[in-house]
């Protein structure tokens, strides 16, 4: 007799915290994979599509007002990805800006992608897919708006891109490329001076806070790997 098939939605919610790209996960208390860390999500409701379901599931783990972008990234359908009934997962990427600190339940925490604890089922592969989607879209869209505060210095934006991309980025070239694509604009304000004093830095903002393709063929590559639209 064929196994019954179930459908779930899962969300890899990413945020740059302490200059590190981190993912939100909760610790399972019951088998299977008890004690391991899982992505927010759950079974698809009979009256839901996957977009409505992921919003509902995320609301149980994080304040949705702090999630600035959600998009579907992949379907994970290996017959043996979970024990028991076959379960197909539609996975989503969610992004939280760096200046937010949403309240989360006691069983839930942020984890650096470079030091993930033991994860449940195939959730590490979903996290990898979410990270790769973020890195790709930072190259050819304005998705940086979902990682950044409303206003920021170019130096602070550079640090966010470095943390997300995992390689060095020139602040000067980043500003030049994003300005040329009409992604950034000055706010007209200055950042408060730092402890060492000096000239206050100008504050910038993203011109839009919805996703837009800015250069379909651009790739943000590490220094020494130039490409059209690249930021060395």
Protein Blocks (a to p, Z undefined) as FASTA:
>chain_A
ZZdddddddddddddeehiacddddddfbdehihiacdedddddfkbcfklmmmmmmmmm
ocfklpmbdcdfbdcfbfklpgcjddddddddddddfkbccdddfkbccddfklcccdeh
jlmmmmmmmmmmmmmmmmmmcklmmmpcfbdcfklmmmmmmmmnopacdfklmmmmmmmn
omaccehiacdddfklpadddddddfbfcdcdfblkbccddehiacehiaZZ
